[in-house]
Amino acid sequence: MKKFGIILIIVICSISLNSNAQVYQKGDNLFNPGIGLGYYGYGLVGNQTFSLPALTANYELGIHEYFGIGPYVGYKSWRYSYLNSDYGFNIIAFGARGSFHYSTLLKEELDVEIDDSKWDLYILANFGFEVFTYTGDTNFEGDVDFVFLRPALGVRYYFSDNFAMFGEGGRGALSYLTLGITLKM
């Protein structure tokens, strides 16, 4: 695993290119797979025996130089053990998201020194559904699906014109922090 990480860093550094254009523009097509950390859901009794980090993916279409929209999907799973009973939850999240990209606005309108050819700062909101499935030996009474609207802040750093890493913090899709990569198509 350590070798894979080193190889990934070398590949990312080797594809770095200089660019003078702003990174987010109207017409952009971005694919963003990520891993979510810090789930904010059920903390039921017992010992957690298994937890899969939230796996997420979204697609974003730049509809304006500052705004993007697109669909997202996510999956999270965990298991508990308590008094000779085992139970667990699986969550599938899906919906739409909208984003406001403000790096260029900060640079042009407020004279903030930011390299908008590399950095993309944005605010986003996820609107969608979470569908819970429960498995186990005990009875569970509670919501199994619901609708939500969750805001988050994001930052993306471009290593090249078509490759970036991102971080999103807030009540995003299934976690408080999502880290991942961006592929501009």
C-alpha positions in Angstrom: 0.0 0.0 0.0 2.9 2.3 0.8 4.4 1.7 -2.6 1.1 2.6 -4.3 0.9 5.9 -2.4 4.5 6.8 -3.5 3.7 5.9 -7.1 0.5 8.0 -7.0 2.4 11.0 -5.7 5.1 10.6 -8.4 2.4 10.4 -11.1 0.5 13.4 -9.8 3.7 15.5 -9.6 4.8 14.4 -13.1 1.6 15.5 -14.8 1.7 19.0 -13.3 1.4 21.6 -16.0 1.5 25.4 -15.9 -1.8 27.0 -16.7 -2.9 30.6 -16.7 -6.6 30.1 -17.1 -9.1 30.1 -14.2 -9.7 26.5 -13.2 -13.5 26.6 -13.1 -15.4 27.8 -16.2 -18.8 27.5 -17.8 -19.0 24.2 -19.7 -16.7 22.3 -17.4 -17.5 18.6 -16.9 -16.1 17.3 -13.6 -16.1 13.8 -12.2 -15.4 13.6 -8.5 -15.0 10.3 -6.7 -14.3 10.6 -3.0 -14.1 8.9 0.4 -16.0 10.4 3.3 -14.7 10.5 6.9 -16.6 11.3 10.1 -20.1 9.9 9.7 -22.8 11.9 11.6 -25.5 9.2 11.9 -26.6 6.6 14.4 -24.5 5.9 17.4 -26.4 3.0 18.8 -25.4 0.8 21.7 -22.8 -1.9 21.4 -19.4 -2.3 19.9 -18.9 -1.3 16.3 -17.5 -4.4 14.6 -17.2 -3.0 11.0 -17.3 0.3 9.3 -16.9 1.1 5.6 -16.0 4.8 4.9 -18.6 6.6 2.9 -17.8 6.1 -0.8 -19.2 9.0 -3.0 -19.1 10.2 -6.6 -20.6 13.2 -8.3 -20.6 14.8 -11.7 -20.7 18.5 -12.1 -21.5 20.6 -15.1 -20.4 24.2 -15.1 -23.5 26.2 -16.2 -22.0 29.6 -15.5 -18.4 30.8 -14.7 -19.4 30.7 -11.0 -22.2 28.0 -10.8 -22.3 24.2 -11.3 -25.0 21.5 -10.9 -25.0 17.8 -11.1 -26.0 14.4 -9.6 -24.3 12.5 -6.8 -24.5 9.1 -5.2 -22.9 7.7 -2.0 -22.8 4.5 0.0 -21.9 3.8 3.7 -22.1 0.7 5.8 -21.4 -0.3 9.4 -22.1 -3.2 11.8 -22.5 -3.4 15.6 -22.5 -6.2 18.2 -24.4 -6.0 21.5 -25.4 -8.6 24.0 -25.3 -11.6 21.7 -27.0 -9.6 18.9 -25.5 -8.4 15.7 -27.0 -5.6 13.6 -26.0 -3.1 11.0 -27.0 -0.4 8.6 -26.4 0.3 4.9 -27.1 3.7 3.5 -27.4 4.7 -0.2 -27.6 8.4 -0.8 -28.5 10.1 -4.1 -29.7 13.4 -5.3 -28.5 16.7 -6.9 -26.0 19.2 -5.8 -25.3 22.8 -6.7 -22.1 24.8 -6.2 -20.9 28.4 -6.2 -17.3 28.7 -7.2 -15.8 32.0 -5.9 -12.0 31.9 -6.4 -12.1 34.1 -9.5 -14.6 36.4 -7.8 -12.2 36.9 -4.8 -9.3 37.6 -7.1 -11.0 40.0 -9.5 -13.5 41.8 -7.3 -11.8 41.9 -3.9 -8.1 41.8 -5.0 -7.4 38.7 -2.9 -4.1 37.2 -4.0 -5.2 33.7 -5.0 -3.9 31.6 -7.9 -7.2 30.8 -9.6 -5.4 28.8 -12.2 -4.7 26.2 -9.5 -7.2 26.8 -6.6 -10.9 26.4 -6.8 -12.9 27.5 -3.7 -16.6 26.7 -3.6 -19.7 26.4 -1.5 -22.1 23.6 -2.2 -25.5 22.2 -1.2 -26.5 18.6 -1.6 -30.3 17.9 -1.9 -31.4 14.3 -2.0 -32.5 11.1 -0.3 -30.8 8.7 2.0 -32.2 5.1 2.0 -31.4 3.1 5.1 -31.5 -0.7 5.2 -31.2 -2.5 8.5 -30.0 -6.1 9.1 -29.8 -7.8 12.4 -31.1 -9.9 15.3 -32.9 -7.0 17.1 -35.9 -5.0 16.2 -35.1 -1.5 15.0 -37.7 1.3 15.1 -36.8 4.4 13.2 -36.6 6.3 9.9 -35.5 4.2 7.0 -35.3 7.0 4.5 -35.5 10.7 4.4 -35.0 13.9 2.3 -32.2 16.3 3.2 -30.5 19.6 2.2 -26.9 19.8 3.4 -24.4 22.6 2.9 -20.6 22.2 2.7 -17.5 24.2 1.8 -15.0 22.9 -0.7 -11.5 23.4 -2.0 -9.9 21.9 -5.0 -6.2 22.1 -6.1 -5.4 21.4 -9.8 -2.1 19.6 -10.5 -2.8 19.9 -14.2 -5.5 21.2 -16.4 -7.5 17.9 -16.0 -6.6 16.5 -12.6 -7.1 17.8 -9.1 -7.6 16.7 -5.5 -10.5 18.1 -3.4 -11.7 18.3 0.1 -15.3 19.2 1.2 -16.2 19.9 4.8 -19.6 20.3 6.3 -22.8 18.2 6.2 -22.0 16.7 2.8 -23.1 13.4 1.4 -22.8 10.9 4.3 -19.9 12.5 6.1 -18.4 15.6 7.7 -15.3 15.5 5.4 -15.0 14.1 1.9 -11.6 13.8 0.2 -11.1 12.8 -3.4 -9.9 13.5 -6.9 -11.4 15.5 -9.7 -11.1 14.5 -13.4 -12.0 17.3 -15.8 -13.4 15.8 -19.0 
